Amino acid sequence: MDLNNKTILITGGTGSFGQKFAEIVLRDFSPAKVIILSRDELKQFEMQQKFAQHKNLRFFLGDVRDKERLYRAFSEVDIVVHAAALKQIPAAEYNPFEFVKTNVLGAQNIIEAAIDRGVKKVIALSTDKAANPINLYGATKLCSDKLFVAGNSYVGDQDTSFSVVRYGNVVGSRGSVIPFFLEQRSNGKLPITDSRMTRFWITLEQGVKFVLQSLGRMHRGEIFVPKLPSMKVIDLARTLAPECEIEIVGIRPGEKLHEVMISEEDARRSLDFDNHYVIVPQFKWWSNNQQNGKPLPEGFVYSSERNDWWLTDQELLGLVKDINVVP
């Protein structure tokens, strides 16, 4: 999508995704403004130093829980990328309503502010945890996805559209398993929850580029899912630290053995493209604007253990090297 002369706002913009998104947009386009909305003044200060040469970058302190602040921040904004969320699974189980306030009520605030302020496009970041959720974090993100899809029903005569992007584990992002394994190498032992566990993998740059592609493809109500490689977590550990002993510690509460991004139920209303899938909405206003998509076969599930694309050891090492994770 062409972002030249557009004003783009990123919620949660000081996070891993937001910083990479700002970097790529400012590198590849000439936007009128890129606005970072987040709660942490220290992270904003650090990001200002990092991007000091960019005069069209703006910073708003604010929280998606605060609808009045969103109304102010969304003034004359063309595109909103909603990346703000509470994400830690154990924290969600202990502080459930805090996650509801941010991930669910915050999503509704985004929708209402975007419609009322005339934002053209809103794309929200989801997670594999939202497909058949088994923990509270996943449940709040599923609810958020449903809100954004249904938000198109409330637009009326406004020219605002909402869509969602869903993908898996981000290589090297804050809190992810790869930096953790690299930190633990000096101990000579890596904890693995289950030797059968598999995950999808995507880099931050790939995630940002997929969001940009989805902004160009979206009409309204789609959930875009990229086609990604899988890898066993135990193979990942052995590749990153072959000298380390593997300790099986058991699956943690709220953790899945395998990731699912399209359930069997969702697959019945999904379309297959060359490098992605689209889950289409079940609303009367939906018309098939996603041309060339093929229906998925009965019984299809897009899960990390049933994937036909697997990451090799060398490909993994190349990804880790490219993102400068190796110390």
Legacy VTK file of the C-alpha trace (Angstrom):
# vtk DataFile Version 3.0
C-alpha trace
ASCII
DATASET POLYDATA
POINTS 327 float
0.000 0.000 0.000
1.195 3.527 -0.789
1.644 5.427 2.488
3.108 8.570 0.940
1.496 11.716 2.359
-0.630 9.622 4.731
-0.904 10.114 8.497
-0.468 6.777 10.278
-0.976 6.168 14.000
0.383 3.077 15.784
-1.090 2.135 19.154
1.481 0.460 21.368
3.996 2.051 19.043
7.010 1.774 21.361
6.821 -2.046 21.354
8.884 -4.361 19.157
6.379 -4.290 16.303
5.676 -0.558 16.534
9.339 0.402 16.364
10.004 -1.871 13.390
6.827 -0.645 11.658
7.895 2.995 12.111
11.412 2.179 10.882
10.160 0.525 7.672
7.472 3.109 6.910
9.889 6.002 7.400
12.500 4.190 5.301
10.289 3.131 2.388
7.670 5.907 2.211
7.237 9.640 2.725
4.294 9.777 5.152
2.870 13.100 6.277
3.165 11.908 9.889
3.774 8.743 11.860
2.200 9.022 15.316
3.278 6.784 18.188
0.615 6.319 20.873
1.743 4.496 24.006
1.707 4.699 27.808
5.422 4.662 28.647
7.185 8.031 28.623
10.641 6.440 29.017
10.179 4.191 25.976
8.930 7.193 24.007
11.996 9.201 25.034
14.312 6.349 23.991
12.488 5.982 20.675
12.751 9.730 20.062
16.523 9.450 20.419
16.655 6.461 18.079
14.609 8.233 15.381
15.886 11.761 16.016
16.507 12.423 12.304
12.838 11.936 11.403
10.956 15.219 11.787
7.568 13.742 10.823
7.460 11.354 13.795
5.108 12.377 16.628
4.577 10.951 20.107
1.314 10.883 22.096
1.174 9.635 25.663
-2.094 7.801 26.087
-3.870 4.538 26.777
-6.370 2.693 24.580
-8.545 2.467 27.700
-8.989 6.255 27.528
-11.519 6.968 24.771
-11.250 10.756 25.101
-7.515 10.596 24.478
-8.105 8.431 21.393
-10.554 10.998 20.022
-7.834 13.628 20.308
-5.081 11.392 18.929
-7.130 10.227 15.906
-7.739 13.741 14.605
-6.893 13.856 10.855
-5.420 10.329 10.945
-5.773 8.220 7.769
-4.650 4.802 9.038
-4.520 3.217 12.499
-2.410 0.129 13.185
-3.574 -1.291 16.511
-0.663 -3.104 18.177
-1.336 -2.182 21.823
-2.171 -5.159 24.042
-1.412 -6.894 27.299
0.148 -10.222 26.288
1.727 -12.241 29.105
-0.318 -15.407 29.642
0.445 -15.964 33.374
-0.240 -12.280 34.113
-3.581 -12.580 32.330
-4.668 -15.485 34.533
-3.822 -13.509 37.683
-5.117 -10.112 36.483
-7.958 -11.067 34.130
-9.979 -7.878 34.104
-6.908 -5.742 33.428
-6.522 -7.711 30.192
-10.224 -7.261 29.432
-9.887 -3.491 29.946
-6.988 -3.187 27.500
-7.577 -5.947 24.949
-11.382 -5.877 24.766
-12.657 -2.503 25.985
-9.621 -0.841 24.402
-10.514 -2.448 21.061
-14.042 -1.074 21.275
-12.647 2.383 22.068
-10.439 2.182 18.967
-13.452 1.248 16.822
-15.682 4.046 18.098
-12.984 6.712 17.926
-11.951 5.643 14.401
-15.518 5.837 13.081
-16.302 9.144 14.751
-12.998 10.773 13.709
-13.191 9.561 10.082
-10.168 7.253 10.038
-10.063 5.460 6.663
-8.462 2.137 7.594
-7.850 0.314 10.871
-5.898 -2.939 10.993
-5.544 -4.771 14.303
-2.818 -7.241 15.270
-4.076 -10.572 16.564
-2.328 -13.766 17.650
-2.479 -17.517 17.125
-3.710 -17.666 20.753
-7.048 -16.247 19.512
-7.810 -19.408 17.502
-9.598 -21.913 19.790
-8.295 -20.081 22.898
-7.475 -22.023 26.061
-6.224 -19.093 28.161
-7.623 -15.690 29.077
-5.181 -13.768 26.878
-6.314 -15.752 23.832
-9.955 -15.266 24.806
-9.542 -11.491 24.990
-7.821 -11.410 21.605
-10.557 -13.546 20.049
-13.091 -11.088 21.458
-11.028 -8.221 20.046
-10.951 -9.882 16.602
-14.738 -10.301 16.696
-15.177 -6.642 17.670
-13.023 -5.374 14.799
-14.762 -7.564 12.229
-18.205 -6.558 13.506
-17.099 -2.919 13.714
-17.720 -2.716 9.975
-21.439 -3.142 10.724
-21.469 0.138 12.658
-19.736 2.345 10.112
-22.952 3.511 8.438
-22.161 6.129 5.805
-18.635 6.687 7.160
-15.726 5.606 4.954
-14.008 3.534 7.660
-12.988 -0.110 7.324
-11.611 -2.595 9.871
-9.568 -5.769 9.318
-7.275 -8.038 11.371
-3.860 -9.665 10.907
-3.098 -12.893 12.789
0.352 -14.522 12.961
2.538 -16.626 15.249
5.766 -16.311 17.241
8.021 -13.408 16.297
11.701 -14.347 16.090
13.708 -12.266 18.523
10.923 -10.063 19.873
10.940 -9.047 23.518
9.927 -11.951 25.751
10.209 -14.570 22.994
11.904 -17.939 23.431
14.947 -17.344 21.183
16.529 -14.545 23.287
15.682 -16.632 26.377
17.499 -19.693 25.034
20.520 -17.596 24.081
20.644 -16.131 27.571
20.427 -19.603 29.126
23.290 -21.087 27.084
25.839 -20.165 29.727
23.987 -22.364 32.226
24.531 -25.451 30.074
20.864 -26.432 30.306
17.764 -25.350 28.363
14.259 -25.928 29.758
11.764 -27.339 27.201
8.129 -27.749 28.141
7.450 -30.729 25.839
9.584 -32.461 23.212
6.602 -32.572 20.789
5.852 -28.835 20.919
5.811 -26.964 17.586
5.469 -23.290 16.694
5.092 -21.055 13.630
7.920 -18.515 13.136
8.019 -15.038 11.583
10.509 -12.173 11.831
9.518 -8.652 12.828
10.312 -7.361 9.349
8.182 -10.081 7.762
5.353 -9.243 10.173
5.484 -5.538 9.323
5.574 -6.208 5.583
2.609 -8.559 5.879
0.643 -5.854 7.713
1.513 -3.366 4.960
0.414 -5.865 2.280
-2.809 -6.510 4.202
-3.529 -2.787 4.390
-3.417 -2.744 0.599
-5.543 -5.895 0.219
-8.200 -5.198 2.844
-11.761 -4.189 2.046
-13.493 -4.795 5.361
-13.762 -7.564 7.907
-11.031 -9.927 6.722
-8.654 -11.756 9.065
-5.367 -12.133 7.164
-3.112 -15.097 8.068
0.364 -15.461 6.493
1.774 -18.822 5.420
4.707 -19.461 7.748
7.251 -22.209 8.449
7.011 -24.391 11.551
9.732 -25.818 13.772
9.823 -28.020 16.839
10.886 -26.024 19.887
13.295 -28.801 20.887
14.945 -28.625 17.435
15.186 -24.857 17.801
16.937 -25.293 21.174
19.381 -27.877 19.814
20.201 -25.648 16.844
20.830 -22.541 18.943
22.730 -24.316 21.732
23.891 -27.779 20.622
26.238 -28.011 23.608
23.422 -27.668 26.157
21.509 -30.363 27.998
17.739 -30.365 27.363
15.497 -30.445 30.436
11.814 -31.337 29.922
9.827 -29.272 32.448
6.213 -29.834 31.366
3.635 -27.616 29.664
2.760 -24.487 31.617
-0.822 -23.535 32.484
-2.544 -21.962 29.482
0.088 -23.191 26.996
-0.739 -25.189 23.851
1.277 -28.086 22.493
0.831 -26.768 18.940
-0.251 -23.445 17.494
-3.441 -23.068 15.485
-4.058 -20.029 13.290
-7.102 -21.301 11.375
-9.419 -23.753 13.113
-11.490 -26.328 11.235
-14.587 -24.188 11.796
-12.905 -21.018 10.475
-11.473 -22.941 7.506
-14.989 -23.414 6.127
-15.158 -19.674 5.461
-11.506 -19.116 4.527
-9.766 -18.556 1.205
-6.348 -19.821 0.109
-3.914 -17.493 -1.714
-0.289 -17.972 -2.793
1.314 -16.681 0.415
-1.588 -16.171 2.822
-5.072 -17.164 3.892
-8.095 -14.935 4.466
-10.827 -15.739 6.993
-13.880 -13.923 5.647
-16.640 -12.448 7.840
-20.119 -13.927 8.255
-22.127 -10.767 7.660
-24.604 -9.798 4.958
-22.523 -6.774 3.981
-19.577 -9.000 3.046
-19.017 -9.436 -0.674
-16.138 -11.450 -2.071
-13.674 -8.702 -2.867
-10.785 -11.117 -2.291
-10.466 -12.334 -5.871
-8.560 -15.480 -6.859
-8.884 -17.065 -3.422
-9.624 -20.800 -3.359
-11.888 -22.438 -0.753
-10.057 -24.714 1.685
-10.772 -28.465 1.719
-13.139 -29.932 4.289
-11.305 -30.774 7.513
-8.457 -28.306 6.879
-6.709 -26.944 9.984
-3.774 -24.545 9.787
-1.709 -25.694 12.742
2.022 -25.789 13.357
2.285 -29.602 13.586
0.235 -30.220 10.398
2.155 -27.648 8.372
3.864 -28.685 5.125
6.568 -25.988 5.452
9.316 -26.616 8.029
12.209 -24.363 8.970
15.651 -25.976 8.584
18.457 -25.510 11.086
20.396 -23.343 8.643
17.364 -21.199 7.853
16.805 -20.619 11.560
20.434 -19.603 12.096
20.132 -17.241 9.144
17.050 -15.570 10.645
18.717 -15.201 14.025
21.861 -13.753 12.436
19.865 -11.307 10.322
18.074 -9.844 13.349
21.276 -9.597 15.404
19.971 -11.715 18.259
23.141 -13.787 18.657
25.325 -12.092 21.333
LINES 1 328
327 0 1 2 3 4 5 6 7 8 9 10 11 12 13 14 15 16 17 18 19 20 21 22 23 24 25 26 27 28 29 30 31 32 33 34 35 36 37 38 39 40 41 42 43 44 45 46 47 48 49 50 51 52 53 54 55 56 57 58 59 60 61 62 63 64 65 66 67 68 69 70 71 72 73 74 75 76 77 78 79 80 81 82 83 84 85 86 87 88 89 90 91 92 93 94 95 96 97 98 99 100 101 102 103 104 105 106 107 108 109 110 111 112 113 114 115 116 117 118 119 120 121 122 123 124 125 126 127 128 129 130 131 132 133 134 135 136 137 138 139 140 141 142 143 144 145 146 147 148 149 150 151 152 153 154 155 156 157 158 159 160 161 162 163 164 165 166 167 168 169 170 171 172 173 174 175 176 177 178 179 180 181 182 183 184 185 186 187 188 189 190 191 192 193 194 195 196 197 198 199 200 201 202 203 204 205 206 207 208 209 210 211 212 213 214 215 216 217 218 219 220 221 222 223 224 225 226 227 228 229 230 231 232 233 234 235 236 237 238 239 240 241 242 243 244 245 246 247 248 249 250 251 252 253 254 255 256 257 258 259 260 261 262 263 264 265 266 267 268 269 270 271 272 273 274 275 276 277 278 279 280 281 282 283 284 285 286 287 288 289 290 291 292 293 294 295 296 297 298 299 300 301 302 303 304 305 306 307 308 309 310 311 312 313 314 315 316 317 318 319 320 321 322 323 324 325 326
